[in-house]
Amino acid sequence: MLFRISLAIALTFLCGCSNAESDASLPISSTKMITLTYDDGPLGSGPRYSGRERTDALISQLAEAKAGPVAFYVTTRGLDQADGANRIADYAAAGHLIANHSDQHVRASLSSTEDYISDIDRAETRLNAFVNRRPWFRFPYLDEGGSFSDAQSVEKRDALRDALEHRRLLSGYVTVDTYDWHIDALWAKAVRDGKQVNMESLSRVYVDMVVDAAAHYDALAIDVLERRPVQVLLLHENDLAASFTTDLVVALRAEGWVIVHPDTAFADPIALELPETLFSGMGRISALAADRGMTDRETLDHWSVSQPAIDERMQIAGVFGPPTERELID
Protein backbone atom coordinates (compact mmCIF):
# COMPACT_ATOMS: atom_id res chain seq x y z
CA MET A 1 0.00 0.00 0.00
CA LEU A 2 1.27 3.49 -0.79
CA PHE A 3 1.82 5.83 2.14
CA ARG A 4 -0.03 9.06 1.26
CA ILE A 5 -0.15 12.37 3.10
CA SER A 6 -3.55 13.66 4.20
CA LEU A 7 -5.40 14.69 1.06
CA ALA A 8 -7.19 17.52 2.86
CA ILE A 9 -3.90 19.10 3.91
CA ALA A 10 -2.38 18.61 0.49
CA LEU A 11 -5.34 20.21 -1.22
CA THR A 12 -5.03 23.24 1.05
CA PHE A 13 -1.43 23.73 -0.08
CA LEU A 14 -2.10 23.04 -3.73
CA CYS A 15 -4.97 25.53 -4.06
CA GLY A 16 -7.40 22.81 -4.99
CA CYS A 17 -5.47 21.88 -8.14
CA SER A 18 -4.11 18.51 -7.02
CA ASN A 19 -5.48 15.22 -8.18
CA ALA A 20 -4.93 12.12 -6.06
CA GLU A 21 -5.98 9.65 -8.72
CA SER A 22 -3.70 6.71 -9.45
CA ASP A 23 -0.69 7.68 -11.56
CA ALA A 24 -1.41 4.81 -13.93
CA SER A 25 -4.80 6.33 -14.78
CA LEU A 26 -3.16 9.36 -16.36
CA PRO A 27 -1.99 9.33 -20.00
CA ILE A 28 1.66 9.63 -20.99
CA SER A 29 2.02 13.28 -21.91
CA SER A 30 4.17 14.34 -24.83
CA THR A 31 5.19 17.42 -22.81
CA LYS A 32 8.25 17.08 -20.59
CA MET A 33 7.99 19.48 -17.65
CA ILE A 34 10.66 20.21 -15.07
CA THR A 35 11.06 22.66 -12.20
CA LEU A 36 14.37 23.92 -10.80
CA THR A 37 15.14 23.77 -7.08
CA TYR A 38 18.29 24.76 -5.21
CA ASP A 39 19.41 23.39 -1.83
CA ASP A 40 21.69 24.60 0.96
CA GLY A 41 21.58 28.35 0.43
CA PRO A 42 22.94 30.68 1.55
CA LEU A 43 26.30 28.98 1.00
CA GLY A 44 29.61 30.73 1.68
CA SER A 45 32.30 31.66 -0.83
CA GLY A 46 33.03 29.24 -3.65
CA PRO A 47 35.69 28.79 -6.33
CA ARG A 48 34.49 31.80 -8.33
CA TYR A 49 32.18 33.95 -6.23
CA SER A 50 31.70 35.25 -2.74
CA GLY A 51 28.28 34.48 -1.32
CA ARG A 52 27.01 37.96 -2.17
CA GLU A 53 28.39 37.75 -5.70
CA ARG A 54 26.83 34.34 -6.20
CA THR A 55 23.36 35.51 -5.22
CA ASP A 56 23.56 38.45 -7.60
CA ALA A 57 24.90 36.27 -10.43
CA LEU A 58 22.32 33.52 -9.92
CA ILE A 59 19.42 35.96 -9.85
CA SER A 60 20.79 37.47 -13.07
CA GLN A 61 21.22 34.06 -14.71
CA LEU A 62 17.68 32.98 -13.83
CA ALA A 63 16.27 36.25 -15.16
CA GLU A 64 18.29 36.02 -18.38
CA ALA A 65 17.13 32.43 -18.94
CA LYS A 66 13.52 33.33 -18.07
CA ALA A 67 13.57 30.26 -15.83
CA GLY A 68 11.85 31.54 -12.72
CA PRO A 69 10.36 31.32 -10.29
CA VAL A 70 12.50 28.55 -8.82
CA ALA A 71 12.54 27.20 -5.26
CA PHE A 72 15.36 27.74 -2.78
CA TYR A 73 15.47 25.24 0.08
CA VAL A 74 17.22 27.22 2.81
CA THR A 75 19.52 25.81 5.49
CA THR A 76 18.90 28.47 8.10
CA ARG A 77 22.26 28.21 9.87
CA GLY A 78 23.52 30.07 6.79
CA LEU A 79 21.45 33.09 7.80
CA ASP A 80 24.06 33.75 10.51
CA GLN A 81 26.87 34.37 8.06
CA ALA A 82 27.57 37.87 6.77
CA ASP A 83 24.72 38.98 4.47
CA GLY A 84 23.13 35.52 4.60
CA ALA A 85 19.64 36.70 5.53
CA ASN A 86 19.79 39.53 3.01
CA ARG A 87 20.71 37.11 0.24
CA ILE A 88 17.68 34.91 0.92
CA ALA A 89 15.52 38.03 1.06
CA ASP A 90 16.92 39.00 -2.34
CA TYR A 91 15.98 35.63 -3.85
CA ALA A 92 12.46 36.09 -2.50
CA ALA A 93 12.27 39.70 -3.73
CA ALA A 94 13.24 38.47 -7.20
CA GLY A 95 10.11 36.28 -7.14
CA HIS A 96 11.66 32.97 -6.14
CA LEU A 97 10.16 30.65 -3.53
CA ILE A 98 11.63 29.98 -0.09
CA ALA A 99 11.29 26.61 1.66
CA ASN A 100 12.75 24.69 4.60
CA HIS A 101 15.93 22.60 4.33
CA SER A 102 16.49 22.38 8.11
CA ASP A 103 18.56 24.55 10.40
CA GLN A 104 21.70 22.44 10.89
CA HIS A 105 21.58 20.13 7.82
CA VAL A 106 21.89 16.87 9.76
CA ARG A 107 21.08 13.37 8.57
CA ALA A 108 17.79 12.03 9.89
CA SER A 109 19.31 8.56 10.25
CA LEU A 110 22.03 9.95 12.53
CA SER A 111 19.77 12.12 14.67
CA SER A 112 17.14 11.33 17.26
CA THR A 113 13.57 11.86 16.12
CA GLU A 114 13.02 14.55 18.75
CA ASP A 115 16.17 16.48 17.88
CA TYR A 116 15.41 16.29 14.17
CA ILE A 117 11.89 17.63 14.60
CA SER A 118 13.21 20.45 16.79
CA ASP A 119 15.66 21.34 14.02
CA ILE A 120 12.81 21.53 11.50
CA ASP A 121 10.89 23.81 13.87
CA ARG A 122 13.87 26.12 14.39
CA ALA A 123 14.22 26.52 10.65
CA GLU A 124 10.50 27.21 10.21
CA THR A 125 10.64 29.91 12.87
CA ARG A 126 13.66 31.56 11.24
CA LEU A 127 12.05 31.46 7.81
CA ASN A 128 8.93 33.30 8.98
CA ALA A 129 10.60 36.60 8.17
CA PHE A 130 10.71 35.92 4.42
CA VAL A 131 8.09 36.43 1.73
CA ASN A 132 7.24 33.89 -0.98
CA ARG A 133 7.34 31.09 1.56
CA ARG A 134 6.11 27.60 0.73
CA PRO A 135 5.22 24.92 3.31
CA TRP A 136 7.75 22.43 2.01
CA PHE A 137 10.52 20.62 3.89
CA ARG A 138 13.33 18.87 2.05
CA PHE A 139 15.29 16.25 3.95
CA PRO A 140 19.04 16.98 3.94
CA TYR A 141 20.88 14.31 1.94
CA LEU A 142 17.37 13.05 0.98
CA ASP A 143 17.74 10.96 4.15
CA GLU A 144 14.26 10.30 5.53
CA GLY A 145 15.29 8.27 8.57
CA GLY A 146 17.29 5.25 7.56
CA SER A 147 18.92 3.31 4.76
CA PHE A 148 17.78 -0.16 5.72
CA SER A 149 14.39 -1.81 6.07
CA ASP A 150 14.55 -2.37 9.83
CA ALA A 151 11.64 -1.67 12.16
CA GLN A 152 13.42 1.14 14.01
CA SER A 153 14.18 3.04 10.80
CA VAL A 154 10.62 2.61 9.54
CA GLU A 155 9.32 3.87 12.87
CA LYS A 156 11.53 6.97 12.66
CA ARG A 157 10.62 7.60 9.03
CA ASP A 158 6.90 7.42 9.80
CA ALA A 159 7.28 9.59 12.91
CA LEU A 160 8.96 12.27 10.79
CA ARG A 161 6.21 12.03 8.18
CA ASP A 162 3.62 12.43 10.94
CA ALA A 163 5.51 15.45 12.28
CA LEU A 164 5.48 17.10 8.85
CA GLU A 165 1.76 16.44 8.44
CA HIS A 166 1.05 17.82 11.92
CA ARG A 167 2.94 20.98 10.95
CA ARG A 168 1.12 21.14 7.62
CA LEU A 169 4.38 20.72 5.74
CA LEU A 170 4.77 18.71 2.55
CA SER A 171 7.90 16.74 1.74
CA GLY A 172 10.04 18.76 -0.68
CA TYR A 173 10.65 15.67 -2.79
CA VAL A 174 12.92 15.50 -5.81
CA THR A 175 12.70 13.30 -8.89
CA VAL A 176 15.93 14.20 -10.73
CA ASP A 177 19.02 13.79 -8.55
CA THR A 178 22.48 15.00 -9.56
CA TYR A 179 25.90 15.29 -7.95
CA ASP A 180 26.43 18.92 -8.93
CA TRP A 181 27.94 19.36 -5.47
CA HIS A 182 30.74 16.97 -6.47
CA ILE A 183 31.60 18.96 -9.60
CA ASP A 184 31.58 22.15 -7.53
CA ALA A 185 33.93 20.54 -5.00
CA LEU A 186 36.30 19.44 -7.77
CA TRP A 187 36.28 22.98 -9.14
CA ALA A 188 37.06 24.45 -5.72
CA LYS A 189 39.97 22.03 -5.23
CA ALA A 190 41.38 22.84 -8.66
CA VAL A 191 41.31 26.55 -7.82
CA ARG A 192 43.02 25.91 -4.48
CA ASP A 193 45.67 23.88 -6.31
CA GLY A 194 46.23 26.75 -8.75
CA LYS A 195 45.08 24.74 -11.78
CA GLN A 196 43.73 26.31 -14.94
CA VAL A 197 39.99 25.89 -15.42
CA ASN A 198 38.43 25.59 -18.86
CA MET A 199 35.07 27.24 -18.15
CA GLU A 200 33.54 26.12 -21.44
CA SER A 201 34.38 22.49 -20.70
CA LEU A 202 33.17 22.85 -17.10
CA SER A 203 29.85 24.18 -18.33
CA ARG A 204 29.55 21.34 -20.84
CA VAL A 205 30.07 18.59 -18.23
CA TYR A 206 27.66 20.26 -15.79
CA VAL A 207 24.97 20.81 -18.40
CA ASP A 208 25.38 17.33 -19.91
CA MET A 209 25.08 15.77 -16.45
CA VAL A 210 21.79 17.50 -15.71
CA VAL A 211 20.27 17.00 -19.18
CA ASP A 212 21.27 13.32 -19.20
CA ALA A 213 19.87 12.86 -15.69
CA ALA A 214 16.55 14.42 -16.72
CA ALA A 215 16.33 12.00 -19.66
CA HIS A 216 17.17 9.05 -17.38
CA TYR A 217 14.46 9.88 -14.83
CA ASP A 218 11.96 10.67 -17.58
CA ALA A 219 12.41 7.17 -19.00
CA LEU A 220 12.32 5.62 -15.53
CA ALA A 221 9.10 7.47 -14.69
CA ILE A 222 7.40 6.10 -17.79
CA ASP A 223 8.49 2.58 -16.81
CA VAL A 224 7.39 2.96 -13.18
CA LEU A 225 4.37 5.28 -13.36
CA GLU A 226 3.35 4.76 -16.98
CA ARG A 227 3.21 8.53 -17.36
CA ARG A 228 5.33 11.67 -17.21
CA PRO A 229 5.15 13.51 -13.87
CA VAL A 230 6.42 17.04 -13.50
CA GLN A 231 10.10 16.47 -12.72
CA VAL A 232 11.72 18.21 -9.74
CA LEU A 233 15.42 18.86 -10.34
CA LEU A 234 17.75 18.94 -7.35
CA LEU A 235 20.61 21.40 -7.68
CA HIS A 236 22.53 23.46 -5.13
CA GLU A 237 23.03 27.17 -4.58
CA ASN A 238 26.64 26.98 -5.72
CA ASP A 239 28.98 28.64 -8.20
CA LEU A 240 28.00 26.20 -10.96
CA ALA A 241 24.42 27.44 -10.77
CA ALA A 242 25.56 31.06 -10.67
CA SER A 243 27.78 30.52 -13.72
CA PHE A 244 25.91 28.16 -16.02
CA THR A 245 22.16 28.33 -15.38
CA THR A 246 21.54 30.10 -18.69
CA ASP A 247 23.52 27.37 -20.51
CA LEU A 248 21.56 24.70 -18.65
CA VAL A 249 18.12 26.12 -19.39
CA VAL A 250 18.96 26.56 -23.08
CA ALA A 251 20.08 22.91 -23.25
CA LEU A 252 17.01 21.61 -21.41
CA ARG A 253 14.69 23.50 -23.73
CA ALA A 254 16.61 22.19 -26.74
CA GLU A 255 15.77 18.68 -25.50
CA GLY A 256 12.07 19.52 -25.30
CA TRP A 257 11.81 20.35 -21.60
CA VAL A 258 9.44 23.06 -20.43
CA ILE A 259 10.62 24.90 -17.31
CA VAL A 260 7.63 25.26 -14.98
CA HIS A 261 6.74 26.92 -11.68
CA PRO A 262 7.49 24.80 -8.57
CA ASP A 263 3.81 24.98 -7.62
CA THR A 264 3.07 23.07 -10.82
CA ALA A 265 5.18 20.19 -9.54
CA PHE A 266 3.28 20.07 -6.25
CA ALA A 267 0.01 19.90 -8.21
CA ASP A 268 1.21 16.59 -9.68
CA PRO A 269 -0.09 13.40 -7.97
CA ILE A 270 3.47 12.22 -7.32
CA ALA A 271 3.76 14.96 -4.68
CA LEU A 272 1.35 12.97 -2.50
CA GLU A 273 2.77 9.51 -3.16
CA LEU A 274 5.15 8.64 -0.34
CA PRO A 275 7.13 5.44 -0.98
CA GLU A 276 7.17 2.52 1.42
CA THR A 277 10.86 1.85 0.87
CA LEU A 278 13.57 3.52 2.94
CA PHE A 279 15.58 3.88 -0.27
CA SER A 280 15.23 7.63 -0.76
CA GLY A 281 18.68 8.94 -1.69
CA MET A 282 18.08 9.05 -5.44
CA GLY A 283 14.71 10.75 -5.34
CA ARG A 284 11.07 9.77 -5.48
CA ILE A 285 10.90 8.05 -8.86
CA SER A 286 13.78 5.75 -7.92
CA ALA A 287 12.12 5.06 -4.56
CA LEU A 288 8.82 4.19 -6.24
CA ALA A 289 10.76 1.95 -8.62
CA ALA A 290 12.23 0.18 -5.58
CA ASP A 291 8.71 -0.27 -4.18
CA ARG A 292 7.88 -2.11 -7.38
CA GLY A 293 10.92 -4.38 -7.10
CA MET A 294 13.01 -2.52 -9.67
CA THR A 295 16.22 -2.41 -7.66
CA ASP A 296 18.83 -3.63 -10.16
CA ARG A 297 21.77 -1.32 -10.81
CA GLU A 298 21.09 -1.23 -14.54
CA THR A 299 17.69 0.33 -13.86
CA LEU A 300 18.62 2.80 -11.13
CA ASP A 301 22.26 3.77 -11.71
CA HIS A 302 23.21 6.81 -13.73
CA TRP A 303 26.48 8.68 -14.17
CA SER A 304 24.96 11.85 -12.70
CA VAL A 305 25.02 10.22 -9.25
CA SER A 306 28.42 8.51 -9.52
CA GLN A 307 31.53 10.35 -8.37
CA PRO A 308 33.92 8.10 -10.37
CA ALA A 309 31.84 8.52 -13.53
CA ILE A 310 31.78 12.30 -13.10
CA ASP A 311 35.54 12.32 -12.49
CA GLU A 312 36.02 10.44 -15.75
CA ARG A 313 33.84 12.89 -17.68
CA MET A 314 35.75 15.82 -16.22
CA GLN A 315 39.06 14.26 -17.23
CA ILE A 316 37.94 13.43 -20.77
CA ALA A 317 36.62 16.98 -21.20
CA GLY A 318 39.91 18.47 -20.03
CA VAL A 319 38.22 20.73 -17.51
CA PHE A 320 41.30 21.27 -15.38
CA GLY A 321 44.73 22.02 -16.77
CA PRO A 322 48.13 22.08 -15.08
CA PRO A 323 48.97 24.73 -12.49
CA THR A 324 49.69 28.18 -13.86
CA GLU A 325 53.31 29.30 -14.20
CA ARG A 326 52.89 31.62 -11.22
CA GLU A 327 51.71 28.76 -9.01
CA LEU A 328 54.67 26.63 -10.09
CA ILE A 329 57.06 29.46 -9.13
CA ASP A 330 55.38 29.94 -5.77
C-alpha positions as CSV (number, residue, x, y, z in Angstrom):
1,M,0.0,0.0,0.0
2,L,1.3,3.5,-0.8
3,F,1.8,5.8,2.1
4,R,0.0,9.1,1.3
5,I,-0.2,12.4,3.1
6,S,-3.5,13.7,4.2
7,L,-5.4,14.7,1.1
8,A,-7.2,17.5,2.9
9,I,-3.9,19.1,3.9
10,A,-2.4,18.6,0.5
11,L,-5.3,20.2,-1.2
12,T,-5.0,23.2,1.1
13,F,-1.4,23.7,-0.1
14,L,-2.1,23.0,-3.7
15,C,-5.0,25.5,-4.1
16,G,-7.4,22.8,-5.0
17,C,-5.5,21.9,-8.1
18,S,-4.1,18.5,-7.0
19,N,-5.5,15.2,-8.2
20,A,-4.9,12.1,-6.1
21,E,-6.0,9.7,-8.7
22,S,-3.7,6.7,-9.4
23,D,-0.7,7.7,-11.6
24,A,-1.4,4.8,-13.9
25,S,-4.8,6.3,-14.8
26,L,-3.2,9.4,-16.4
27,P,-2.0,9.3,-20.0
28,I,1.7,9.6,-21.0
29,S,2.0,13.3,-21.9
30,S,4.2,14.3,-24.8
31,T,5.2,17.4,-22.8
32,K,8.3,17.1,-20.6
33,M,8.0,19.5,-17.6
34,I,10.7,20.2,-15.1
35,T,11.1,22.7,-12.2
36,L,14.4,23.9,-10.8
37,T,15.1,23.8,-7.1
38,Y,18.3,24.8,-5.2
39,D,19.4,23.4,-1.8
40,D,21.7,24.6,1.0
41,G,21.6,28.3,0.4
42,P,22.9,30.7,1.5
43,L,26.3,29.0,1.0
44,G,29.6,30.7,1.7
45,S,32.3,31.7,-0.8
46,G,33.0,29.2,-3.7
47,P,35.7,28.8,-6.3
48,R,34.5,31.8,-8.3
49,Y,32.2,34.0,-6.2
50,S,31.7,35.2,-2.7
51,G,28.3,34.5,-1.3
52,R,27.0,38.0,-2.2
53,E,28.4,37.8,-5.7
54,R,26.8,34.3,-6.2
55,T,23.4,35.5,-5.2
56,D,23.6,38.5,-7.6
57,A,24.9,36.3,-10.4
58,L,22.3,33.5,-9.9
59,I,19.4,36.0,-9.8
60,S,20.8,37.5,-13.1
61,Q,21.2,34.1,-14.7
62,L,17.7,33.0,-13.8
63,A,16.3,36.2,-15.2
64,E,18.3,36.0,-18.4
65,A,17.1,32.4,-18.9
66,K,13.5,33.3,-18.1
67,A,13.6,30.3,-15.8
68,G,11.8,31.5,-12.7
69,P,10.4,31.3,-10.3
70,V,12.5,28.5,-8.8
71,A,12.5,27.2,-5.3
72,F,15.4,27.7,-2.8
73,Y,15.5,25.2,0.1
74,V,17.2,27.2,2.8
75,T,19.5,25.8,5.5
76,T,18.9,28.5,8.1
77,R,22.3,28.2,9.9
78,G,23.5,30.1,6.8
79,L,21.5,33.1,7.8
80,D,24.1,33.8,10.5
81,Q,26.9,34.4,8.1
82,A,27.6,37.9,6.8
83,D,24.7,39.0,4.5
84,G,23.1,35.5,4.6
85,A,19.6,36.7,5.5
86,N,19.8,39.5,3.0
87,R,20.7,37.1,0.2
88,I,17.7,34.9,0.9
89,A,15.5,38.0,1.1
90,D,16.9,39.0,-2.3
91,Y,16.0,35.6,-3.8
92,A,12.5,36.1,-2.5
93,A,12.3,39.7,-3.7
94,A,13.2,38.5,-7.2
95,G,10.1,36.3,-7.1
96,H,11.7,33.0,-6.1
97,L,10.2,30.7,-3.5
98,I,11.6,30.0,-0.1
99,A,11.3,26.6,1.7
100,N,12.8,24.7,4.6
101,H,15.9,22.6,4.3
102,S,16.5,22.4,8.1
103,D,18.6,24.5,10.4
104,Q,21.7,22.4,10.9
105,H,21.6,20.1,7.8
106,V,21.9,16.9,9.8
107,R,21.1,13.4,8.6
108,A,17.8,12.0,9.9
109,S,19.3,8.6,10.2
110,L,22.0,9.9,12.5
111,S,19.8,12.1,14.7
112,S,17.1,11.3,17.3
113,T,13.6,11.9,16.1
114,E,13.0,14.6,18.8
115,D,16.2,16.5,17.9
116,Y,15.4,16.3,14.2
117,I,11.9,17.6,14.6
118,S,13.2,20.5,16.8
119,D,15.7,21.3,14.0
120,I,12.8,21.5,11.5
121,D,10.9,23.8,13.9
122,R,13.9,26.1,14.4
123,A,14.2,26.5,10.6
124,E,10.5,27.2,10.2
125,T,10.6,29.9,12.9
126,R,13.7,31.6,11.2
127,L,12.0,31.5,7.8
128,N,8.9,33.3,9.0
129,A,10.6,36.6,8.2
130,F,10.7,35.9,4.4
131,V,8.1,36.4,1.7
132,N,7.2,33.9,-1.0
133,R,7.3,31.1,1.6
134,R,6.1,27.6,0.7
135,P,5.2,24.9,3.3
136,W,7.8,22.4,2.0
137,F,10.5,20.6,3.9
138,R,13.3,18.9,2.0
139,F,15.3,16.3,4.0
140,P,19.0,17.0,3.9
141,Y,20.9,14.3,1.9
142,L,17.4,13.1,1.0
143,D,17.7,11.0,4.2
144,E,14.3,10.3,5.5
145,G,15.3,8.3,8.6
146,G,17.3,5.2,7.6
147,S,18.9,3.3,4.8
148,F,17.8,-0.2,5.7
149,S,14.4,-1.8,6.1
150,D,14.5,-2.4,9.8
151,A,11.6,-1.7,12.2
152,Q,13.4,1.1,14.0
153,S,14.2,3.0,10.8
154,V,10.6,2.6,9.5
155,E,9.3,3.9,12.9
156,K,11.5,7.0,12.7
157,R,10.6,7.6,9.0
158,D,6.9,7.4,9.8
159,A,7.3,9.6,12.9
160,L,9.0,12.3,10.8
161,R,6.2,12.0,8.2
162,D,3.6,12.4,10.9
163,A,5.5,15.5,12.3
164,L,5.5,17.1,8.8
165,E,1.8,16.4,8.4
166,H,1.1,17.8,11.9
167,R,2.9,21.0,10.9
168,R,1.1,21.1,7.6
169,L,4.4,20.7,5.7
170,L,4.8,18.7,2.6
171,S,7.9,16.7,1.7
172,G,10.0,18.8,-0.7
173,Y,10.7,15.7,-2.8
174,V,12.9,15.5,-5.8
175,T,12.7,13.3,-8.9
176,V,15.9,14.2,-10.7
177,D,19.0,13.8,-8.5
178,T,22.5,15.0,-9.6
179,Y,25.9,15.3,-7.9
180,D,26.4,18.9,-8.9
181,W,27.9,19.4,-5.5
182,H,30.7,17.0,-6.5
183,I,31.6,19.0,-9.6
184,D,31.6,22.1,-7.5
185,A,33.9,20.5,-5.0
186,L,36.3,19.4,-7.8
187,W,36.3,23.0,-9.1
188,A,37.1,24.4,-5.7
189,K,40.0,22.0,-5.2
190,A,41.4,22.8,-8.7
191,V,41.3,26.5,-7.8
192,R,43.0,25.9,-4.5
193,D,45.7,23.9,-6.3
194,G,46.2,26.7,-8.8
195,K,45.1,24.7,-11.8
196,Q,43.7,26.3,-14.9
197,V,40.0,25.9,-15.4
198,N,38.4,25.6,-18.9
199,M,35.1,27.2,-18.2
200,E,33.5,26.1,-21.4
201,S,34.4,22.5,-20.7
202,L,33.2,22.8,-17.1
203,S,29.8,24.2,-18.3
204,R,29.6,21.3,-20.8
205,V,30.1,18.6,-18.2
206,Y,27.7,20.3,-15.8
207,V,25.0,20.8,-18.4
208,D,25.4,17.3,-19.9
209,M,25.1,15.8,-16.5
210,V,21.8,17.5,-15.7
211,V,20.3,17.0,-19.2
212,D,21.3,13.3,-19.2
213,A,19.9,12.9,-15.7
214,A,16.5,14.4,-16.7
215,A,16.3,12.0,-19.7
216,H,17.2,9.1,-17.4
217,Y,14.5,9.9,-14.8
218,D,12.0,10.7,-17.6
219,A,12.4,7.2,-19.0
220,L,12.3,5.6,-15.5
221,A,9.1,7.5,-14.7
222,I,7.4,6.1,-17.8
223,D,8.5,2.6,-16.8
224,V,7.4,3.0,-13.2
225,L,4.4,5.3,-13.4
226,E,3.4,4.8,-17.0
227,R,3.2,8.5,-17.4
228,R,5.3,11.7,-17.2
229,P,5.2,13.5,-13.9
230,V,6.4,17.0,-13.5
231,Q,10.1,16.5,-12.7
232,V,11.7,18.2,-9.7
233,L,15.4,18.9,-10.3
234,L,17.7,18.9,-7.3
235,L,20.6,21.4,-7.7
236,H,22.5,23.5,-5.1
237,E,23.0,27.2,-4.6
238,N,26.6,27.0,-5.7
239,D,29.0,28.6,-8.2
240,L,28.0,26.2,-11.0
241,A,24.4,27.4,-10.8
242,A,25.6,31.1,-10.7
243,S,27.8,30.5,-13.7
244,F,25.9,28.2,-16.0
245,T,22.2,28.3,-15.4
246,T,21.5,30.1,-18.7
247,D,23.5,27.4,-20.5
248,L,21.6,24.7,-18.7
249,V,18.1,26.1,-19.4
250,V,19.0,26.6,-23.1
251,A,20.1,22.9,-23.2
252,L,17.0,21.6,-21.4
253,R,14.7,23.5,-23.7
254,A,16.6,22.2,-26.7
255,E,15.8,18.7,-25.5
256,G,12.1,19.5,-25.3
257,W,11.8,20.4,-21.6
258,V,9.4,23.1,-20.4
259,I,10.6,24.9,-17.3
260,V,7.6,25.3,-15.0
261,H,6.7,26.9,-11.7
262,P,7.5,24.8,-8.6
263,D,3.8,25.0,-7.6
264,T,3.1,23.1,-10.8
265,A,5.2,20.2,-9.5
266,F,3.3,20.1,-6.3
267,A,0.0,19.9,-8.2
268,D,1.2,16.6,-9.7
269,P,-0.1,13.4,-8.0
270,I,3.5,12.2,-7.3
271,A,3.8,15.0,-4.7
272,L,1.3,13.0,-2.5
273,E,2.8,9.5,-3.2
274,L,5.2,8.6,-0.3
275,P,7.1,5.4,-1.0
276,E,7.2,2.5,1.4
277,T,10.9,1.9,0.9
278,L,13.6,3.5,2.9
279,F,15.6,3.9,-0.3
280,S,15.2,7.6,-0.8
281,G,18.7,8.9,-1.7
282,M,18.1,9.0,-5.4
283,G,14.7,10.8,-5.3
284,R,11.1,9.8,-5.5
285,I,10.9,8.0,-8.9
286,S,13.8,5.8,-7.9
287,A,12.1,5.1,-4.6
288,L,8.8,4.2,-6.2
289,A,10.8,1.9,-8.6
290,A,12.2,0.2,-5.6
291,D,8.7,-0.3,-4.2
292,R,7.9,-2.1,-7.4
293,G,10.9,-4.4,-7.1
294,M,13.0,-2.5,-9.7
295,T,16.2,-2.4,-7.7
296,D,18.8,-3.6,-10.2
297,R,21.8,-1.3,-10.8
298,E,21.1,-1.2,-14.5
299,T,17.7,0.3,-13.9
300,L,18.6,2.8,-11.1
301,D,22.3,3.8,-11.7
302,H,23.2,6.8,-13.7
303,W,26.5,8.7,-14.2
304,S,25.0,11.8,-12.7
305,V,25.0,10.2,-9.2
306,S,28.4,8.5,-9.5
307,Q,31.5,10.4,-8.4
308,P,33.9,8.1,-10.4
309,A,31.8,8.5,-13.5
310,I,31.8,12.3,-13.1
311,D,35.5,12.3,-12.5
312,E,36.0,10.4,-15.7
313,R,33.8,12.9,-17.7
314,M,35.8,15.8,-16.2
315,Q,39.1,14.3,-17.2
316,I,37.9,13.4,-20.8
317,A,36.6,17.0,-21.2
318,G,39.9,18.5,-20.0
319,V,38.2,20.7,-17.5
320,F,41.3,21.3,-15.4
321,G,44.7,22.0,-16.8
322,P,48.1,22.1,-15.1
323,P,49.0,24.7,-12.5
324,T,49.7,28.2,-13.9
325,E,53.3,29.3,-14.2
326,R,52.9,31.6,-11.2
327,E,51.7,28.8,-9.0
328,L,54.7,26.6,-10.1
329,I,57.1,29.5,-9.1
330,D,55.4,29.9,-5.8
